[in-house]
Amino acid sequence: MTVQNQPKSKSETRLVHAGRNTKEQKGMINPPVWHASTVLFPTMADLEASASRRMNKGQINYGRVGTPTSYAFEDAVAELEGGYRAVVASSGLAAITTTLMTYAEIGAHFLITDSAYGPTRAYCDGVLKRLGVEVTYYDPLIGAGIKALMKSNTRLVYMESPGSLTFEVQDVPAIAAAARAGGAVSVIDNTWSAGLFFKPLAHGVDISVQAGTKYLVGHADAMMGVITSTEAEYKKLRTMAYMLGQCAGPDDIYFALRGMRTLAVRLQRHQESALKIARWLQKRPEVERILHPALPNDPGHALWKRDFTGSCGLFGVVLKHTSPQAVAAMLDGMSLFGMGFSWGGFESLVIPAHPETQRSAKPWHADGPLIRLHIGLEAVEDLLQDLEAGLNRLQAAP
Ligand SMILES: *Cc1c(COP(=O)(O)O)cnc(C)c1O
């Protein structure tokens, strides 16, 4: 069963049907989890033919190359993102580094948004620069002005929108168009929208990368990355993933595919609860401002409204000037909000964030400390109670 040939079917419908091959699975709805390294061939001719077709769609050649489980997941993500095909990677960061490595060469120039996820930046500074790639960080709000930064050797323009700590919304179509006009590929980290609320490829972007670890998996129990692209870029990305040995464990792939079936309902709830909590926080005296593009007074709201169809559970809270001890008093005593990295699971999380330590093109200024919240699937009333008690601890701290 496939809805691939029905261009009008909605994302929610695609999420239920994408990547399924019920007929070949004896009628069962979900694909089996294929555990594989070695694949046996009956003849030498079959083995050699398989090796030469290794990069073709759906080839069964060796476990690392792909299994029916990984192909089902890749098909589902490609359909969700509206891309030609997708390539699975072992983590979100692995999907990002594989993509960057696909275009890295001595003398190439990459433009990277200053709002990029910290480890993405660390890879650019720690690996790409060492290999002879010239890296320039740019103001995430540059929009069409990126044209002035394009050089004859610019091969790649990297976006992350909204930035996962600072939540600036980028003018993705303008930046993608400038990249294309200048002969560079455009790449976006699309983790925040989960591919459901934003379709980068429909806005002219060549490659959309997601940390599937977050909302696709959705239950904080697997690591997963995935790269979706246009037809023109797909083969290069697939080949680099092969050369780097990218693959993911079959159980983790199954968790991600399973998570996708409920992605739309989970995100709807994450979205509603996060907005309620963001609006409540806006009115609190301890709060300086909220970084959430779906709020009408957010600087990124107009672009978000133009390009996105929804928002997720992740947003930032700039507190009024206070001491680190007061923030610790708040965070250390939370009962429902857990403290830990990652997000996108069913549970609410909070972390202190320090974007000022990462920026270079456009320094990050805030009057007070920044915390980042991920709103999970708990009842909003309970989460508000937890936050209220936390803000009271913050107020009471010396
Ligand atoms: C978590 C995250 C990643 C990295 O994903 P992992 O699966 O943890 O490697 C990349 N980009 C963003 C925006 C993230 O939040």
Ligand as a Chemical Component Dictionary entry (heavy atoms), coordinates in Angstrom:
data_LIG
# 
_chem_comp.id                   LIG 
_chem_comp.type                 NON-POLYMER 
_chem_comp.pdbx_formal_charge   0 
_chem_comp.three_letter_code    LIG 
# 
loop_
_chem_comp_atom.comp_id 
_chem_comp_atom.atom_id 
_chem_comp_atom.alt_atom_id 
_chem_comp_atom.type_symbol 
_chem_comp_atom.charge 
_chem_comp_atom.model_Cartn_x 
_chem_comp_atom.model_Cartn_y 
_chem_comp_atom.model_Cartn_z 
_chem_comp_atom.pdbx_ordinal 
LIG C1 C1 C 0 20.052 16.720 18.956 1  
LIG C2 C2 C 0 20.295 17.514 17.749 2  
LIG C3 C3 C 0 21.172 17.080 16.766 3  
LIG C4 C4 C 0 22.018 15.844 16.922 4  
LIG O1 O1 O 0 21.280 14.668 17.012 5  
LIG P1 P1 P 0 21.876 13.370 17.719 6  
LIG O2 O2 O 0 20.982 12.290 17.287 7  
LIG O3 O3 O 0 21.887 13.637 19.183 8  
LIG O4 O4 O 0 23.275 13.198 17.186 9  
LIG C5 C5 C 0 21.304 17.853 15.644 10 
LIG N1 N1 N 0 20.614 18.994 15.484 11 
LIG C6 C6 C 0 19.748 19.432 16.402 12 
LIG C7 C7 C 0 19.003 20.688 16.160 13 
LIG C8 C8 C 0 19.562 18.717 17.573 14 
LIG O5 O5 O 0 18.736 19.185 18.505 15 
# 
loop_
_chem_comp_bond.comp_id 
_chem_comp_bond.atom_id_1 
_chem_comp_bond.atom_id_2 
_chem_comp_bond.value_order 
_chem_comp_bond.pdbx_ordinal 
LIG C1 C2 SING 1  
LIG C2 C3 SING 2  
LIG C2 C8 DOUB 3  
LIG C3 C4 SING 4  
LIG C3 C5 DOUB 5  
LIG C4 O1 SING 6  
LIG O1 P1 SING 7  
LIG P1 O2 DOUB 8  
LIG P1 O3 SING 9  
LIG P1 O4 SING 10 
LIG C5 N1 SING 11 
LIG N1 C6 DOUB 12 
LIG C6 C7 SING 13 
LIG C6 C8 SING 14 
LIG C8 O5 SING 15 
# 
